Amino acid sequence: MKTFTKLMTLTAVTIATAFVIACENKNKNNQANLPVYQNGIGGSEFFRSESKDTNQTLFFNLSFLSSSGVAAPYYNNLNYGSPVINYVGPVAVNGSLSVTMGQYLGGCLVPAGTYTLSTVQTGVWTNAIVQNVRIQAVGPASMILSIRNAQVSAKPYNQMGNLWTEIPQYGRIFGRIVIESANGYNCYGDVLVD
């Protein structure tokens, strides 16, 4: 009887230990592996932005991806617009972030280095304005960023003679990028980029 009791106790302890370890590993994996749109949202890149913060320590290289192929409208075989201006629909972002000098944003340390950016939650692109995109940054730290509201920056001086609808598919965005969290700590620090 004593042997049977010891065997049952040992079995119960082994099962409980295995259950606790499995739950801990599951929680760690769920935190580290957020759903990421690896190839955007099935469409193609229609705008590329190279933007920096006002202190020139954060450099964003962003590719904006549409839900489908985006073509400029044609009337009588003439191109009267740019996909950047004319696209309205869901948008994903991929790219990179280069931080030249570590800094505290919203109470979180953003270490210097290069980060790979992938979409966690798609946003909306409406006629050269992007809203509500959430991005995962993986590099020296693991961060969640968001573009709450930004727009394609004004055209450079050498394009001033062109119509606004002729904006090219390469340029900058102007707006705030929010650092929601870094290494699991809530930050909500933001940077102005252009």
N, C-alpha and C positions, 0 to 999 in steps of 0.2 A: 504494500500500500504506500509506503514512504517513497519507493522508487517511482511509482506511478504519479504521485503528487509532485515530485521533483521534475519529472519528465513534462508534466502538464504546465508547471510554472515556467520551465525553461522554454517550452514551445510558445507560451503566451508572451513572454518577454521578447523572444526572437521576432514574432509577428508584429508586436507593437513597435519595436525598433525599426524594422523594415518599413512599416507604414510611415513613421515619422521621417525617415530619410527620404522616402519617395515623395512625400508632400513638400519637404524643403527643396528638393531638386526641381520639382514641378514649379513651385513659386519662383525660384531663381530663373528658370528658363523662360517663364512667362514674362518676367520683367525685362529680360535681356533681348528677347526676340519679338519685337513689335511687328505687326503686319506691314510689309513694305511693298510698294508697287515697283518691282524690280525694273520693268521696262516702261515705266510711265503708265498710261491707261489705254494702251493699244493704238495710240495715234503716233504722230510724228512730231518732231521739234518744229515749232513755228516761230519761236523767238528765243534769242540767246542774250543774256544780260551779263555784263561785267560791272558790278557796283561795289562801292567801298563806303565805309562809315566816314563820318566827318573828321575823325582823328587819324584816318588812314592806317588803321591797325587791323581791320577786318576786311578781307577782300572776298566777295561772293562771285562765283562763276556759275550762273544758273541757266539751265535749259528748260524752257517751258514746253510741255507736251500736251497736245490736244487729244480729244477722244476719237477723232477720225482725221483723215487728211483735210487740211485747211487750204482752200484755194482762194485767191483774190477774185473778186467778181469781175466779170467781163461783160461789156455792153458793146455790141457791134464790133467785136474782135479787138476792142481796146481795153487795156487793164486800167480800171479806175479805182484801185484801192490796194490795201495791204492786208494780209491775213491778221497782222497785229491789231489793226483797227477793226476789222470786220468779224473776227471770231467771237462768238458768244457760246460758252459751254464749259464743261468740266475741264480742269487743268491739273496736271501733275508737274512736279519739279524734281530734277536730278542735277547733280553738279558737285562743286567743291567749295570749301571755305578754307581760306588761309588766314591764320591768326599770327601776326608778326610779333606781338608782345602780349603776354598773358595779362588778364585784367579781371577785376570783379565787376559783374553786372548783376544787379538785383540781389546782391549778397552771395552770388555763386562765382567761383573761380572758373574762368574760361582759359585753359592753358594754351600757350602758343603751340602751333603745329598746323598740320594739314588734316582736314576732315572730309570725308565722303558724305554727300548729301543724297537722301532718298525720300520720296514722299511716303508719309504715314497716313495722311488723310487728304484726299483731293479737295481742291477749292474750285472757285469759279472765275473764269476770265470773261470780262464784258467790255468789249471795245477798248482795249489797251489798259484796263484796270483789272488787277488780280486781287482776290479776296479769300481769306479763310483757308489757306493751305498750311498744313502741318508737316514738318520736315524732321527726319531723324538725321543727326550728325554723328558720325562715328570716326574717332581719331584718338588723340590723347585723352579725351573725355567722351562720354556718351551723353548727347544733348538732344532735347526736343526744341525746335524752333517753330515759329509760325509767322507767316506773312498775313497780317490781318487786313491790310488795305494798302495797296501800292499802285502806282501807275507808271506807264512807260514815260521816261523823262523826255523833255522837249528836245527837238532835233538840234544837232550841232549847228554852229554858225554857217558852215559851208553848205547846209541844206536849206537855208532860209528862203530861197526862191521857190522851193517845191511846195506842193500842197501837203497839208497834214496827212491826208490819206495815203501819201506816197512814202510813209515812214518805212525804213528798211527793217529786215528781220533780225537785226543785230544792234544792240544799244545798251541802255541802262534802265533800271527801274528806280523810282523815287518813292520812299515811304519808310515805315518802321518795321523792323524785324524784331520779334520778341523772342528772348531766350526764356522758354517756359521752365525748363529744368536742366540740370547738369549733374550727372552721376546719381540720379534719383532724388536730388534735392530741388524743391521748388524755388524758382528764381523770379520770374516775371520781370527781368531787366530788359530794356529795349535799346536798340541802336537805330539811328537815322541813317539810311543809305541813299546814295544817288550815283 
